[in-house]
Amino acid sequence: MKRRNAFTLTELLVVIPVIALVGTLLLASLGDSKQTVQAAACLNNMRQWGLALGLYSNDYQDLMPYEGDSQGAEIDQSFNLTAWYNVLPPYMNQTPLKNLYAANQVPLPGSRSIFTCPSSPNITYSPNMANPYFSYAMDRLETGQSGSLYPRSKAALPGQVIFLSESENNSYSFTDGYYLGTNAFPSVPPRHLGGMNFVFVDGHAQWFSQKDYSRTSVEASDPAVEWQKPRALYWYPCKTCSK
């Protein structure tokens, strides 16, 4: 009997769609794996920031660092010298952000740095001391009125009050969470599988979904409103801690 080595037309018509489907599933799986790896790398960055916060606060009478005002002064001037991005890196054996900018070693999206999330989207401007770039941002509500510093003990639930979050991918070193959620327009889409990573006042880092950290404009402007019901995480440190 003769051996048949070729596929018939019918067999090809059946096999080709199956191969295409398998390829699609493999690509989707690889995409999810990449997102998972990036989320894990970002969470590792956040854990280091949390450890640095603990060490810094232990040295400074429990105070948390300044949120920074990157739109009011250059990052190496005035109160920005005591901002989180300058005072916490030495506790991780890392270089303060002002020094990186001075050395023209700006941590941009795509670079491997304690300052950048691997999933940060690209930016369209060239950062400098007066117009920097932040992949992470401090919860601005952890700095009190007129720039007064809060101690960690100000947080009513330190394991649920945010210290550091992923940013709005802009030049602001701080955020209050409003533009990270679904209620603002334009809102910042979550970077990691429907959510983002956070560092909390107690120093631990954790992923949360967008529905957990989203805030309305009223909740974002009034601590009493935010704290009037139980939540997975809070932006205001306590129900009477106004900004």
C-alpha positions in Angstrom: 0.0 0.0 0.0 1.2 3.5 -0.8 1.7 5.9 2.1 -0.1 9.2 2.0 2.2 12.1 3.3 0.1 15.1 2.3 -2.9 16.6 4.1 -6.2 16.7 2.3 -7.9 20.1 1.8 -10.6 19.2 4.3 -7.9 18.3 6.9 -6.2 21.6 6.3 -9.4 23.6 6.7 -9.9 21.9 10.1 -6.3 22.2 11.3 -5.5 25.8 10.4 -8.3 27.4 12.6 -7.3 25.1 15.5 -3.6 26.2 15.2 -4.7 29.9 15.0 -6.8 29.4 18.2 -4.0 27.7 20.1 -1.7 30.6 19.0 -4.1 33.2 20.3 -4.5 31.4 23.6 -0.7 31.1 24.0 -0.2 34.8 23.2 -2.9 35.7 25.8 -1.2 33.5 28.3 2.2 35.1 27.7 0.6 38.5 28.0 -0.9 37.7 31.4 2.4 36.2 32.5 4.2 39.4 31.5 1.7 41.5 33.4 2.1 39.2 36.5 5.9 39.5 36.4 5.7 43.3 36.1 3.2 43.5 38.9 5.4 41.4 41.1 8.5 43.6 40.3 6.5 46.8 41.1 5.3 45.3 44.4 8.9 44.5 45.3 9.7 48.2 44.7 6.9 49.2 46.9 8.0 46.9 49.7 11.4 48.5 49.7 9.8 51.9 50.0 7.7 50.6 52.9 10.8 49.4 54.7 12.6 52.7 54.1 9.6 54.6 55.5 9.8 52.6 58.7 13.6 53.2 59.1 13.2 56.9 58.4 10.3 57.4 60.8 12.2 55.6 63.5 15.0 58.1 63.1 12.7 61.2 63.0 10.4 60.9 66.0 7.8 58.8 64.0 7.3 61.6 61.4 6.5 60.7 57.8 8.4 62.7 55.1 7.1 65.6 53.1 5.0 64.8 50.0 7.0 67.2 47.8 5.8 70.0 45.7 7.4 69.4 42.3 5.3 72.2 40.7 6.3 74.9 43.2 10.1 74.4 43.3 12.7 72.3 41.7 13.2 68.9 43.4 16.6 70.0 44.8 15.2 73.2 46.4 13.4 74.3 49.6 11.1 71.8 51.3 11.6 69.3 48.5 15.0 68.5 50.0 13.0 66.7 52.7 10.5 65.1 50.3 10.1 61.3 50.3 11.9 60.9 47.0 15.0 62.5 48.4 15.1 61.3 52.0 14.0 57.7 51.7 16.4 56.3 49.0 19.5 56.3 51.3 17.7 53.8 53.6 17.7 51.4 50.6 21.3 52.2 49.6 19.8 54.1 46.6 20.5 57.6 45.3 18.1 60.5 46.0 16.1 61.6 43.0 17.6 65.1 43.0 21.1 63.5 42.6 20.0 61.3 39.8 18.6 64.3 37.9 21.8 66.3 38.6 23.8 63.4 37.1 21.5 63.1 34.1 20.4 59.6 35.2 16.7 60.3 35.1 14.6 57.2 35.9 12.1 57.0 33.0 9.4 54.4 32.2 11.1 51.3 31.0 14.2 51.7 33.2 15.0 49.4 36.0 14.9 51.6 39.1 13.3 51.8 42.5 11.6 54.9 41.2 9.8 53.2 38.2 7.0 50.7 37.8 7.7 48.3 35.0 4.2 48.8 33.7 4.4 52.6 33.6 3.4 54.0 30.2 5.7 56.1 28.1 5.8 59.8 28.5 5.9 62.5 25.8 8.1 65.1 27.6 11.7 65.4 28.8 11.8 65.6 32.6 14.1 68.0 34.4 14.5 69.4 38.0 11.6 71.8 37.5 9.3 69.3 35.6 10.2 65.8 36.9 8.6 62.5 36.3 7.1 60.2 39.0 6.0 56.6 38.5 5.1 56.5 42.2 3.5 59.2 44.3 3.0 59.8 48.0 -0.5 60.1 49.4 -0.7 63.9 49.8 -3.3 63.5 52.6 -0.5 62.1 54.8 1.0 65.7 54.9 -1.2 68.0 57.0 -2.3 71.6 56.4 0.3 74.1 55.4 2.8 71.3 54.8 2.9 70.1 58.5 4.3 66.6 58.8 2.1 63.9 60.3 3.5 61.1 62.5 2.7 57.5 61.6 0.5 57.4 64.8 -1.9 59.8 63.1 -3.2 56.9 61.0 -6.2 55.4 62.7 -5.6 52.1 60.8 -2.0 52.1 59.8 -2.4 48.8 57.9 -5.1 50.3 55.8 -4.1 54.0 55.4 -2.1 54.6 52.2 1.4 56.1 52.3 2.6 55.6 48.7 0.7 54.6 45.6 1.3 54.3 41.9 1.1 57.7 40.3 -1.0 59.4 37.6 2.2 59.1 35.4 3.0 62.8 35.5 5.2 65.4 37.2 3.5 65.4 40.5 5.1 63.6 43.4 1.8 63.2 45.2 -1.7 62.0 44.7 -5.0 61.8 46.7 -6.3 58.9 44.7 -9.1 60.7 43.0 -7.6 60.6 39.5 -6.5 57.0 40.0 -10.1 55.9 40.3 -13.1 55.4 38.0 -14.9 58.6 39.0 -12.6 61.2 37.5 -12.2 62.1 33.9 -9.7 61.4 32.5 -9.1 58.7 35.1 -5.8 56.7 35.2 -6.3 53.1 34.2 -5.0 50.4 36.6 -1.5 49.1 35.6 -1.7 45.6 37.1 -4.5 43.2 36.2 -7.3 45.6 37.1 -5.6 47.2 40.1 -2.5 48.9 41.5 0.1 48.4 44.2 0.2 50.5 47.4 2.5 51.0 50.5 0.7 51.5 53.8 1.7 53.5 56.9 2.6 50.3 58.7 5.2 49.6 55.9 3.6 46.7 54.1 2.8 46.7 50.4 -0.2 45.2 48.8 -2.2 45.1 45.5 -5.8 46.3 45.4 -8.4 46.4 42.7 -9.6 49.7 41.3 -13.0 49.5 43.0 -11.3 49.4 46.4 -9.2 52.5 46.0 -11.5 54.6 43.8 -13.0 57.8 45.4 -15.7 60.3 44.4 -14.9 64.0 44.5 -16.8 64.3 47.8 -14.9 61.4 49.4 -11.6 62.8 48.2 -12.2 66.2 49.7 -13.8 65.3 53.1 -12.2 62.8 55.5 -15.4 62.4 57.5 -17.2 61.2 54.4 -14.4 58.8 53.5 -14.4 57.3 57.0 -18.1 57.1 57.4 -18.1 53.5 56.3 -15.7 50.6 56.5 -13.2 50.3 53.6 -10.4 48.1 52.5 -8.1 51.1 52.4 -8.2 54.8 53.2 -6.5 57.9 51.8 -7.1 60.2 54.8 -5.2 59.0 57.9 -8.3 59.6 60.1 -11.8 61.0 60.0 -10.7 64.4 61.4 -7.4 64.7 59.5 -8.2 67.4 56.9 -5.7 68.6 54.3 
